[in-house]
Every structure is written in C-alpha cells, then in structure tokens.
C-alpha cells in the first residue's frame, strides 16, 4: 500500500486533517423515499457489480476520487455544481480499487432497457477519459482547493 493524493468533491466545508469515510453515496441513496432515475441507476450498477464483478468495490460503500485538480473541475462542472474540491491522501491498495468513466452511467440511453449494458460497460471497460476511482477506504483532507 502506498499513500497517494487524489481529489475528492464534497458538498460541505472540511478542514485539513478531516477524515472522509467511504460509503456516503450509499448512505444518501438509502434516504430516498420514492423511486427515481438515480436510485434505479445505482440499483442496477450494484446488482451487476455483485453478480458479475464481485471483486470490484461497491459504489455504495466506496469513496469517489479523481486523479487531478483539472479532472475534479471537469467533474464539478458537469455533475456536482454545489461541491467543493479537496486534495486528499489515501492509502491505496491497487487490487481493491476500481477506475471507471464517470460519464457512462449518466450518458444518454433508455434507462429501463439500456442500464444493464451501461453497468457492464462501467464495471468492465478500462477508462480512457473522465476517470473516477472508487476506493473502499477513507481519505484524509490535505487542503480545500477551490471555494465557490
């Protein structure tokens, strides 16, 4: 395992040394009380992962990080306008992470019929752009990089 720096986007203000635990996305999804596109998308992603890619970390129990500040800015502009970008330190065990194209699950397709194939692409393809890394471990905030 080696200590690696990444960039993480979160909606709250955190100070240097704060620990970000994995699993927040799963916690948020469990609070939904009615069906919607996001819940269905994540359900199919998790079902395909558990059945066909069980060695991959669950999106529901992972921490999402990006490799560079520039990539974090792109992600923020596309997917999370209310987030803040943090530089974080993570102990990385390469065998437990998953790298994927973060635009695949939100691309334009018929949600009901297309989501299983989209999930297989997310879990099975090696990404070349828009790369997010799922890590099943916590991260420590080094600094806030961008405050809006």
HUWONOR-V507006 format. One record per residue. SS is DSSP state (alpha for helix, beta for strand, coil for the rest). PSI is psi in radians with two decimals (999 if undefined). Layout:
BEGIN
ss: [SS;SS]
psi: [PSI;PSI]
END
This chain:
BEGIN
ss: [coil;beta;beta;beta;beta;beta;beta;beta;beta;beta;coil;coil;coil;coil;coil;coil;coil;coil;beta;beta;coil;coil;coil;alpha;alpha;alpha;alpha;alpha;alpha;coil;coil;coil;coil;coil;coil;coil;alpha;alpha;alpha;alpha;alpha;alpha;alpha;alpha;alpha;alpha;alpha;alpha;alpha;alpha;alpha;alpha;coil;coil;coil;coil;coil;coil;alpha;alpha;alpha;coil;beta;beta;beta;beta;coil;coil;alpha;alpha;alpha;alpha;alpha;alpha;alpha;alpha;alpha;alpha;alpha;coil;coil;coil;coil;beta;beta;beta;beta;beta;beta;beta;beta;beta;coil;alpha;alpha;alpha;coil;beta;beta;beta;beta;coil;coil;alpha;alpha;alpha;coil;coil;coil;coil;alpha;alpha;alpha;alpha;alpha;alpha;alpha;alpha;alpha;alpha;alpha;alpha;alpha;alpha;coil;coil;coil;coil;coil;coil;beta;beta;beta;beta;beta;coil;coil;coil;beta;beta;beta;beta;beta;beta;beta;beta;coil;coil]
psi: [2.45;2.59;2.17;2.55;2.47;-3.03;2.38;2.49;2.23;2.63;-0.09;2.74;2.26;2.62;2.84;2.37;-0.20;2.52;2.24;2.05;2.59;2.77;0.03;-0.69;-0.75;-0.67;-0.77;-0.79;-0.63;-0.24;-0.24;2.41;-0.11;2.77;2.46;3.06;-0.73;-0.78;-0.80;-0.81;-0.85;-0.60;-0.80;-0.75;-0.77;-0.69;-0.82;-0.73;-0.87;-0.67;-0.61;-0.34;0.97;-0.28;-0.18;2.60;2.49;2.37;-0.46;-0.35;0.36;2.93;2.33;2.19;2.82;2.64;-0.46;2.81;-0.70;-0.72;-0.68;-0.69;-0.76;-0.82;-0.80;-0.78;-0.52;-0.76;-0.30;1.20;-0.34;-0.02;2.88;2.55;2.24;2.45;2.28;2.71;2.35;2.40;1.99;2.20;1.81;-0.52;-0.22;0.04;2.91;2.30;2.32;2.86;2.00;-0.23;-0.28;-0.89;-0.27;0.16;2.99;1.94;2.88;1.97;-0.85;-0.84;-0.52;-0.30;-0.71;-0.74;-0.66;-0.75;-0.73;-0.65;-0.77;-0.80;-0.49;-0.36;2.59;2.10;2.59;-0.18;2.87;0.90;2.17;2.63;2.23;2.20;2.23;0.43;2.96;2.90;2.70;2.27;2.24;-0.86;2.74;2.21;-0.51;2.19;2.11;999]
END
